[in-house]
Amino acid sequence: MILTRVFPEPGEPIDTDEGEARELLSGLYEPGAARWVRLNLITSVDGSAVGSDGTSESLSNRADRKILGVIRRHSQVVLVGASSVRAEGYQLPRTVPLAVVTSSGDLAGHRISPTLDPGRLIVLCPASAESTVRESLGELTARVVTVPDTDARLDATAIIDTLASLGFDRIVCEGGPALAAQLLDAGLVHELCLSTSPRIGGGSMRMLGDRAIAEKPLALHQLVVDDAGGVYARWFLGQR
Ligand SMILES: NC(=O)c1ccc[n+]([C@@H]2O[C@H](COP(=O)([O-])OP(=O)(O)OC[C@H]3O[C@@H](n4cnc5c(N)ncnc54)[C@H](OP(=O)(O)O)[C@@H]3O)[C@@H](O)[C@H]2O)c1
């Protein structure tokens, strides 16, 4: 597939199948600062976070996955909500650890392949859920990090601060809508990387879930399009 930057200045087309594509795209996705929290989400044109199969996988394409890989490489950790891990075929990213947030601790249904490196999978949970995490992971090893909670819910700021205390300053949260909305509402997000899939209808989960979020202005930092109608925006937010 061909990706072309159209804003702020038109760029040379990038063929995602060419060896140099990753390096060229990497230059388009440099984080804005050493401490940088990104959301990387995909939506249909009518704002659904899922396609007709009930996951975001059916909204994605090769160009979107290429950009996702580039954003992961610029990050020190990938952060996701437990429902996404249960719903989608989440695997450990090739380059960075995966941090999963859970209140219940019940990660049964995950499809993460067993790994020998316990540092690759990190689970953030309230102390009350630690044993459930270990039971539901079965043979999968993980670094379980307990975070202070209120009625088993972790504060969004505490989630990001805990990751920072583990040495992760460049974080990409890949959803789902519930977790992304909390980070956004708490003013913790520096950038929204938003892919728009060229389709309408088919899914019915709002991109940021049902939570009302305080209005925030966005600045368009970059716009890239693919040759199948996919649109890839980098939106910058004010910082905390
Ligand atoms: N369009 C996209 O870019 C995109 C990306 C990812 C996922 N998705 C789709 O989105 C859906 C899942 O999203 P979702 O919004 O329902 O869920 P989610 O954000 O993936 O996960 C929600 C779960 O994460 C845990 N969690 C979230 N905030 C927490 C907090 N403050 N403290 C403790 N635990 C917390 C809880 O886990 P427990 O339930 O274990 O307590 C909660 O039920 C799936 O259908 C998936 O396919 C779309």
The ligand as an SDF file (V2000), in Angstrom:
LIG
                    3D

 48 52  0  0  0  0  0  0  0  0999 V2000
  -10.8880    1.2330   17.7640 N   0  0  0  0  0  0  0  0  0  0  0  0
   -9.8240    0.9920   18.4870 C   0  0  0  0  0  0  0  0  0  0  0  0
   -8.7870    1.6230   18.2890 O   0  0  0  0  0  0  0  0  0  0  0  0
   -9.8880   -0.0630   19.5590 C   0  0  0  0  0  0  0  0  0  0  0  0
   -8.7600   -0.3130   20.3330 C   0  0  0  0  0  0  0  0  0  0  0  0
   -8.8270   -1.2890   21.3150 C   0  0  0  0  0  0  0  0  0  0  0  0
  -10.0010   -1.9820   21.5040 C   0  0  0  0  0  0  0  0  0  0  0  0
  -11.0700   -1.7420   20.7220 N   0  0  0  0  0  0  0  0  0  0  0  0
  -12.3330   -2.4640   20.9560 C   0  0  0  0  0  0  0  0  0  0  0  0
  -12.8520   -1.9270   22.1340 O   0  0  0  0  0  0  0  0  0  0  0  0
  -13.5330   -2.9360   22.8950 C   0  0  0  0  0  0  0  0  0  0  0  0
  -12.9940   -2.9590   24.3040 C   0  0  0  0  0  0  0  0  0  0  0  0
  -12.9470   -1.6620   24.7990 O   0  0  0  0  0  0  0  0  0  0  0  0
  -13.6510   -1.2340   26.1720 P   0  0  0  0  0  0  0  0  0  0  0  0
  -13.7400    0.2410   26.1670 O   0  0  0  0  0  0  0  0  0  0  0  0
  -14.8750   -2.0370   26.3560 O   0  0  0  0  0  0  0  0  0  0  0  0
  -12.6110   -1.7250   27.2350 O   0  0  0  0  0  0  0  0  0  0  0  0
  -11.0390   -1.4670   27.5240 P   0  0  0  0  0  0  0  0  0  0  0  0
  -10.7810   -0.0250   27.7120 O   0  0  0  0  0  0  0  0  0  0  0  0
  -10.2120   -2.2190   26.5540 O   0  0  0  0  0  0  0  0  0  0  0  0
  -10.9360   -2.2310   28.9020 O   0  0  0  0  0  0  0  0  0  0  0  0
  -11.7790   -1.8870   29.9730 C   0  0  0  0  0  0  0  0  0  0  0  0
  -11.3230   -2.7200   31.1220 C   0  0  0  0  0  0  0  0  0  0  0  0
  -10.0040   -2.3290   31.4910 O   0  0  0  0  0  0  0  0  0  0  0  0
   -9.8920   -2.3030   32.8980 C   0  0  0  0  0  0  0  0  0  0  0  0
   -9.8360   -0.9210   33.3240 N   0  0  0  0  0  0  0  0  0  0  0  0
  -10.0550    0.1930   32.5880 C   0  0  0  0  0  0  0  0  0  0  0  0
   -9.8760    1.2840   33.3290 N   0  0  0  0  0  0  0  0  0  0  0  0
   -9.5330    0.8590   34.5560 C   0  0  0  0  0  0  0  0  0  0  0  0
   -9.2260    1.5150   35.7720 C   0  0  0  0  0  0  0  0  0  0  0  0
   -9.2430    2.8420   35.8680 N   0  0  0  0  0  0  0  0  0  0  0  0
   -8.9160    0.7510   36.8530 N   0  0  0  0  0  0  0  0  0  0  0  0
   -8.8960   -0.6000   36.7640 C   0  0  0  0  0  0  0  0  0  0  0  0
   -9.1840   -1.2770   35.6390 N   0  0  0  0  0  0  0  0  0  0  0  0
   -9.5120   -0.5420   34.5540 C   0  0  0  0  0  0  0  0  0  0  0  0
  -11.1560   -2.9860   33.4220 C   0  0  0  0  0  0  0  0  0  0  0  0
  -10.8270   -4.3660   33.3580 O   0  0  0  0  0  0  0  0  0  0  0  0
  -11.6120   -5.5380   34.1350 P   0  0  0  0  0  0  0  0  0  0  0  0
  -12.9160   -5.6880   33.3890 O   0  0  0  0  0  0  0  0  0  0  0  0
  -10.7230   -6.7260   34.0040 O   0  0  0  0  0  0  0  0  0  0  0  0
  -11.8030   -5.0900   35.5370 O   0  0  0  0  0  0  0  0  0  0  0  0
  -12.1730   -2.5800   32.3790 C   0  0  0  0  0  0  0  0  0  0  0  0
  -13.3180   -3.3840   32.3400 O   0  0  0  0  0  0  0  0  0  0  0  0
  -13.3370   -4.2300   22.1490 C   0  0  0  0  0  0  0  0  0  0  0  0
  -14.5020   -4.4920   21.4150 O   0  0  0  0  0  0  0  0  0  0  0  0
  -12.1810   -3.9420   21.2280 C   0  0  0  0  0  0  0  0  0  0  0  0
  -12.2840   -4.7090   20.0650 O   0  0  0  0  0  0  0  0  0  0  0  0
  -11.0500   -0.7830   19.7660 C   0  0  0  0  0  0  0  0  0  0  0  0
  1  2  1  0
  2  3  2  0
  2  4  1  0
  4  5  1  0
  4 48  2  0
  5  6  2  0
  6  7  1  0
  7  8  2  0
  8  9  1  0
  8 48  1  0
  9 10  1  0
  9 46  1  0
 10 11  1  0
 11 12  1  0
 11 44  1  0
 12 13  1  0
 13 14  1  0
 14 15  2  0
 14 16  1  0
 14 17  1  0
 17 18  1  0
 18 19  2  0
 18 20  1  0
 18 21  1  0
 21 22  1  0
 22 23  1  0
 23 24  1  0
 23 42  1  0
 24 25  1  0
 25 26  1  0
 25 36  1  0
 26 27  1  0
 26 35  1  0
 27 28  2  0
 28 29  1  0
 29 30  1  0
 29 35  2  0
 30 31  1  0
 30 32  2  0
 32 33  1  0
 33 34  2  0
 34 35  1  0
 36 37  1  0
 36 42  1  0
 37 38  1  0
 38 39  2  0
 38 40  1  0
 38 41  1  0
 42 43  1  0
 44 45  1  0
 44 46  1  0
 46 47  1  0
M  CHG  2   8   1  16  -1
M  END
$$$$
